[in-house]
Amino acid sequence: MRWLWIDRFVEFESGRRAVAIKNVSLAEEQLDGYLPGFNYMPTSLIVEGLAQTGGLLVGEAGGFRERVVLAKVGKAVFHRTVFPGDQLTYTAELCDIRGDGAIVSGTSRIGSELQAEVELVFAHLDERFGSEILFEPEEFLCMLRSWGLYDVAVTSDGERATPPDHLLEAEARMFLMQPASTPLTDQ
Amino acid sequence: MGYSSEEVYGKVQEVLEAALGVDDDEVAPGATLVGDLGAESIDFLDIVFKLEESFGIEIPRSELFPEDILTSAEFVSDGRVTPAGVVQLKERMPFADLSKFETNPLVQDFGNLLTVNDLCRFIESKV
């Protein structure tokens, strides 16, 4: 199973707000294994989906240069149980972003019904946590494209947003099979 | 906007309860944020954000956490803040009581210095 807990972005405004949807299906393992006979979506995975929505909002604000991790769930309130067939709309809003991290508030809705509310604190990992990268840049960009992020993303000025150059370069190297140690040349 | 000392204390108490998940009776004036209330480094981001929201002010992180001084080769020697460094800290943090820290100024102990009262004095200087 891939650790992707959102299906698609439907709105993304750089540095401000992101909206993603998650379709809950009975085919998913977490539903039939968690409490057999009473198939519901675990709340922890709803927090994870909101964290993926919000974490990408935080990461994009820094050009995906920072290593962004969920550091703290300040608040998580659930108003109803989620069942197979439900479609969750996750909305994340960036409340504050600083050098060492960011605060995001988020909601999950089913239609117009408020299902959950969270407050999340993200950290930017610094050198104390080593230099290991969290995602290979070309795979990360592939993931962003799978989520349709750049189909809907706009800058804070309302212009269409594009992937940052360092991710595009890594993607080009993958297609051209050129190592990062050599200058990128078009063939 | 002016706040009385009691109002500042009440709001700081609410912020710390929300950010650290502690009870109001744990938030005593002399309680240290790290040692007594269990704050971790990431909690300070949360605390600063909530204080800004609550009081409608801006708090540059360096005013509350003078990391630049504590990591400076000029002001730290052998893991201790030098006398010149202590002078800098006092100037930067007039709201904090550094008298105890001054007697054995180990950098590693600095994180556990800030008390609820210090935080209230800091806020009072900003509002």
Interface residues (C-beta under 8 A of the other chain):
Chain A: A71 K72 G74 C95 D96 R98 G99 D100 G101 A102 I103 V121 A123
Chain B: A18 A19 I42 D43 L45 D46 F49 E52 R61
